[in-house]
Amino acid sequence: MLRPVIVWALLVCSSWAQSYVGSREKAPAPDREFRAAWIACVYNIDWPSRKGLSAQRQQAELTRILDRMASLRMNAVIFQVRPQADALYRSRIEPWSPWLTGTMGRDPGYDPLAYCIKQAHARNIEVHAWFNPFRATPHRDHRVSPDHVSRTHPSIIRDFKLHRWMDPASSFTRRRALDVIADVVRRYDVDGIHIDDYFYPYPDLVKGRPTPDFPDGKTPSQRRAYVDSFVRGMYSKVKGIKPWVRVGISPFGIWKPGVPRGTMAHINAYEHLAADSRKWLASGWCDYLSPQLYWRIKGPQSFPLLLEWWRAQGVRPVWPGLATARIKSTEDPGRPASEMVNQLRLSRSVGRNYAGHVHWSAKSLMENRGGITTALSKSIYTHPALVPPMPWLSKTRPQAPRMRASASKGLTLLQWSKVSSATKYVVQARYGSSWNTYAVTHGSRLNVSLRGSPDAIAVSSVDRYGIASDANVVGRR
C-alpha cells in the first residue's frame, strides 16, 4: 500500500534534482465519497466516555476518535452539539450540556466544538454540527439549569412518555432552533449542519395506533406543516449566512410502510413523526439525506431496495446511515462485519449521485466491532477520497496550483503554490497504468511526499463547495 507522508524541510533542499516536467496527460477525476461517523454525546454514547472527566481527558478521547477516523481515511464526523436544548460549545443562548461535566450549565473549561474543528481540520476531516431541534430532555427527571428552556419557557414544553419536548407547533420552538443553528454557523468554521430523525417523538404502538398521542391537539398533517416549515427555513437560514455549509438530515429509513412495495415498518415516520423526508429531498431543502437504513441486505426492510428507492426520489446525494453498532449485538444477533462491508460496496453501486455513507456510530469503529475497522482499512477505504461537490450551489472552478516534483532515495517530493480560494488540495499519482488518489491535504499544507517514483502526478485545488480545479500534471523525464 502506498501511503502519503507529509514532508516539509526536505522540499527546499537544493541537492534534490528535478526529475519531473509538465505533462499534457489528463488525470481522471479525483475519488469522491462521503465517509462519516456520528459522534453522539447524549448519554455519553460515543464521547466523552463519561460525565465529569477533566478537559484534558475529554480532549484526549476526542483526539483518539479523530486519529482513528484519519487512519481509516474517513473524511467527516457528525458531531453532536445540541442534544437537549443545551450546548457543547460556548453559547449565549443555551446552557452547557450536562453530558460534559455532569451538571447542566457548568463550564467544562474549554470549547469542545472549537477543539473538534481545529483537530479534525488538521486531519483533513470535515465537521458537521449535529442538532436535536425539538428535544428538551431525554428524561423528564433529568435536572436542568435555571436558564434551560424548560424553566424559562415552560408553556412550550410537552411531556411525552419519559421525554420532555419543545412543542414544534410553537413558533418560539422553531425560532429558537433556527437561532442556535445560525449562531453556530456564524461563529464556527463548521463544514455542515445536521439534524436527525427526532422531529416529533417516537410513540409506542398499540394495534398500529400511537399510544399515547403527542399532547398538542394537532393532526398529523398540521404537524408535518410545522416540520416542513422548519426544515425549509433551516436550509434558507444556513445558506443565507454561509452558502457552502452543507445541510444534512438523517430521517428514519422508511418514508412510509409499504414504500417501496413489500417494505415492512411498524413506525410510520410520515404520520407519527411528521417527517415528510421524501419532500425535503425532492424539494432540495437539504444538501444530502442520510436515511437510517439500519437493516440487513436480505429481509422485509431490504437495504439495497430501500437505498435504490431513496436515490430515485431526488437529485441531491443520499448517503445512507449504516448500523455498524449492530455487528455482533443483542439487537441483531449474528450480524457479521461482512454485512457492513457488503452494504458499503452496494452504496457505491446502487442508484445514482455521488457515493457516501455514515456509520452509527464512532464507538463501533473505535472498538473494531467484529473486525469491521480492519476490514474497512484493508478492502474498502484503500485510498483517500474527497467529499463530493455541491454543483447545485457553485459551478465555478478554482485555479489550478502550480506544482513541482523531484525524486531521490525512494521518495518523490511535491510542492505546489497556494490558491486563495482553496480549502483542500488533492494529490493523485499514476504507477504504471493505474491512477489513484494518495493524499487530501488541508489548504494550509502545500507539500507531500510519495513513496517510489510515480510515472505521473496530478495536483488539484478544491474550494469550499467541493469543486475541484483542473489538475496540474507532471510526468517523469
N, C-alpha and C positions, 0 to 999 in steps of 0.2 A: 504494500500500500504506500503510495506516495503521499506524504503529509507536508503541508506548508509549514515553514519555520520563519518567524519574524526575525529579521536581521537588520541592524541599524548601522553600526560603525563601519562594518566591512564594505558597505556600498560606496564609501568615499575613498577607499584605499586605492592609491594611484598605481599600485603594482598589478592590478587586475586588468587583463587585456580585454578589449571589446571583442565579442565573438558573435554578436547578433546584429543584423541590419534590417531596415524596414522591408516589409513584405506586402505584396498585393493579395495574398491569400485571405479569404474570408473565413472568419471563425463562425461557428454556429452560435445561435442564441444561448446565453448562459442558462444553466439548470435553474429551474424555478419550482419551489414547493414551500408551502407554509407548514412548518414543523414546530408545533407548540405544545405546551402543557399548562394546565391550570395549576396555580398555586393558591390553595384555599387556606384562609386564616380562621374562619369561623370554626369553633370547636377545636382549633389547632390541628386541623386535618393534615395539612402539609407543612405549615410554618406559622409562627415558631413552634417548636415541638411541645412546648407547654407554656402556660402563662407565668410571668414573673421572672423570666430569665433576664440577665443583665443585657445592656445594649451590645456589649462585645460578643456575648454568646449568641444573641439573635443575629447579629451581623455575620458571625462565623457560619451559622447554619444556612443563612441565605446565600452566602458565598459558595458554600459546598453545593447547593442546588444549582446555582448558575454554572459552576465548574462542570457539573455532570452534564447539564444541557449543552455546554460548549464542546465537551469531549465527544458527545454524540452527534455533533454537527447540526444541532437544532438551532432555530433562528428566532424564536419568540417565546415569551412567557405571558400568561394571562394572570395578572397579579391582583388578588382581591384587596380593594382599598376601602370599601364601604359595605361591611357585612350586615349592619343593622342600624342605619341612621347614625353611624359613627365614622371615625376616620383613622386610617393607618398612614396619615400624613398630617402636616401642620395645617389645620383648618380653622378659619374664623367663624365657620358656620355650625360645625358639629363637633362633639367631644371625641377625645382619643378613644380608640377601641379597647375594650377590656381584654381582648384576646392577646394583647401585648403585655400588660403589667398585672392583670388580674382585677384592676379597678377602672371602671369607665371614667374617662376624664383625666387620668394620671399620665403625665408626660413621660414617655419612655426614654428621654434623654437624647434622642436623635430623630431624624425624619426617615422612616422606613421606605417610603416611595422614592424619595430623592436618592437614598442609598441604592435601592434596587436599580433605578435608571442608570446611575453612574457605573455600577458594576456590570450591569447587563450590556450596556453600550460598549464598554471596554472589551467585551467578549463577542461583539457583533450580534447581539441578541436584542430583538425588539421587546418593548414593554407595553402591553395593553392593560390599562387600568380597568379593573372589573368592579362594577357597582351593582348592588341589590337595590333597585329603586324604591320598593314599597314595604320591605320588611322593617318593622320597628324593633322587635326582639324575637329570637327563635324560640324562647320560652317565656311565658308570662311572669314567671317567678324570678327572672334574672334582674339583678339590681342595676339601676341606671343612675346616671348623674343628674343633678338638678337642671342642667341645660339640655338634657335629652328631649327630643321632640315629644315623647310620650308624656312628659311633665309640662313642657311649655305650651303644647297644643293638644291637650287630651281629647278635645272634641272630634279630632280626625282619627283617633285610634279605635280599631275594632279588634276585639278578642275573638280568636277563631281557633278551635281545638286548643293546642298548647301555645299558639303563637300570639303575638301582638302585631297588628298590621296597620300601616297607614292607608286609609281608605283611598283607592285610586280615583274614586268619583270626586274627591275633593280637589279643587284647583290648587289649593295650598300644597297638597301632597305632590302633585305633578310638578309644580313650580319649584318646590324645594329640591326634588331630584335633579331637575334641569340646572338649578343654581349650583349644586355641588359638582356636577359633571363639568359645567362651564368653568368653574373656579379651578379645577384640576387642569383642564385643557389650557387655560391662560397661563398658569403659573409653573407647570411642569412640562418637560420635554418628552411627553408620552408619545408613543407611536400609534396607539389605538385606544379606543374606548369600547368597553364590552359590558353587556348585560346578559343575564342568564334566563332560566325558564320560570323564575318566580315573579309572575305578574299578579294574578290572584292566587291565593294559596291552594295547594292540593287538598281536595276533600277526601273523606272516606266515602266509599260507595256501598249502598245497600240496594240490591236488585237493580244496579245500574244507575241509581239516582244519588246525587251528592248528599251526604248527611254528615254534619249539618250544612245548610247552605250559608254562604257568606252573608253576614248580618248587615246588609246595606239596602235591602228592598229594591234592588235593581235587577233588570232582566239580563240574560246573557248578551243580547245584542247591545244593550246600553253599556255594559262593561267593556265589550270589545271596542266600542267607540271611544271610551276613555283611554284604553290602552293604545289604540291606533293613534290617537291624538298625541299621546306621549312619545311613541316611537318616531312618528314623523317630526315632531318638534325637536326631539333629541338630535336627529340627523341634521336638521336645519341649523340648530344651535351650534353644534360642533363645527360644521362646515363654514359657518359664518365667522368663526374665530380662527381656526387653522384648518384649511380645507384638505391638507394632506393627512390629517389624523384619521385613521381608519375607524369605522364604526362597525362593530360586530355584535351579533346576537346568537345565543345558543339555546333555542327553544327545545321543548320536549320533542322527541324524534319522530312522532307520528302526528301529522296535522289533524286528521280525523280518523276514528276507527273505520276500517274497511277501505282506506285510501293509502296506497294503491290497493287494488282488488285483492282480497284474501288476507290483508293485514289485520291482525287482532290487537286490540288495546282496550284495557278496562277504563283508563283515564281518557276523557275526551278533552284534549287541550283547547280546542276551539270553543267548546261550550263551558267547560269547568274552569279553565284558567284564563279565558278571554284572550287567547293567543291566536290571532289570525296570521301566523308567521308566513304562510304562503303569500298573503297580500304584501307583507313587508318586503319579501324578496322580489316579487314581481313588480312592485312599485319603485324599487330602487331606494328604499328607506334604510338600507344598510350597505356596507361595502363588502361584507361577507356574512354568510349564515353558517353556523355550526350546529345543526340539529344533533341532538344527543342520541346517536344510533348505537345504543349500548347492547344490542342483541347479537346473536351469532349469525353466521352466514346462512345456515340452514335452520328453518323454523318458521313459525307463524308471523314473526317480525324479522323478515329476511333482510340482512344488512345490504346486500347488493341491490335487491328490489327497491328498498327504501331510498338508497343513495341515487339510483338511476331516476326515480321519481322526483326527488328533490332537485336534482341537477337539470331537470327539464322544466322547472317552474319559473325560471328567470335567467337573466344573462350574467348576473353577478356570481362570484365564486361560492360554492358550497363546500365547506371543509368540515367533514363530519367529526363529531365528538366520539371518541373511542373509549370503551370501558376497560382500559388496561388494568384497572384495580380489580376486575373480576377474575383475573387469572388465579387459579387455584384458590378460589374464595368460597365461602359458605353460600354466598348469594347465587353463584353459578358453579356448582361443584363440577370439577373435572375440566374446566376450561383451560386449555394449554396455551402457552405463549405463541404457538404456531397459529392459533386462531387470529391473534392480533397481527402477526406478520402477514397472513393471507388477506386480512382486511386492508392493511396498508397497501399491499400490491393492488387490490381492487380499487382503492381510492385513486390510484394513478391511471386507471384504465376505464372506469365506468363513467358514462356520461360525458359532459363537456366542461369547458372552462379549466382554469389552472388547478393543478393538484394541490392538496393540502389536507391537514387533519390536526386534531387537538387531542392530547392524551388526558384522560381523567384517571389519575392526576399525577403530579410530580412525585409523590411519595412512592408510587409503584415503580417508577424508574430509578429512584434512589435505592430501593430495596432489591432491584433486579428481580422482580417478581417472576418466578418460574423461568428465569434466564432471559427475560424479554430484552433487557438492556444489552446483553451480549449479542443476542440475535439481531437487534437493530443496528448495532455497530458493525457487525460482520456482513450483513446482507442487504440492509435497507438504506441506511444513511452512510453510504460508502464515500460520498464526496459532499462538500458544502453545497448549499443552494441558496439563491436569492429568494426573498419573499416576492410573490407575484406582484405585478404592477397594477395601477389603477388607471387604465387608459380612458375610462369614462370621466375622469377628472382632469387629466392633462395628457396632451399628445406631443408636447414639446420635448425634444431630446436634449440632454445636456451635452456640453462639449466633450470630445474625447480627450483623455490626458495624453501628454507627450510621455514617451517611455524609452528607457534604455535597459539593456540586459547584458551581462557578461558572465562567463563560466570559468570556474577554476576549482580544482581539488574536490570534484564530486558535487559541487553546488552551482546553481545558476542564480545570480542575484539580480533583482529587478528594482528599478527606481522610476517613479513617474511624477509628473507635475500635479500640483493641486488644482482642482477645478472648483470654482467658487460655489456652484450650485450642487456639488456632490456631497452626499452624506455617507456614501459607501463606494468602494471600488471592488470589482470582481476580476479575478485572475484565472484565465483558462490556459491550458497547455495541451499540445499535441505530441504524444510519444508514438512514433510510427504513424498509423492511420487514424488513431482514436483521439478525439478531443474530449477533455473533461474539465470540470471546474475544480480548482485546487485551493482557492482562498477567496473569502469575502472579508474585507477589512473595513474598519471604521474610517470615516472621512478624514481623520487626522493622521492616519498611518499611510505613508506613501512609499513603502518598500516591503518586499517579501523575498524569501529565497525558496527555491525548489530544488529537490534532490535530482542529481544527474543533469543531463543536458537535453532538454526537450527539443524536438525538431522545430516547433513554432510556439510562440507565446502571445497571448492577447490580453490586453487590459482595457476595461471599460469603466466609466464613471456611472453612478446611479444616483438619481435625485430623490427627494422626499416622497414622491409619488411612486417610486419603484421603477421609473422609466430609465432604461439604460442607454448610454451613448453608443454610437458606432464603436467597434473595437479598434484599438491601435494594435497592429500585429507586427511582430518581428520574427525573423527566421534565422537559422544558423547560416553562417557564411558558407 
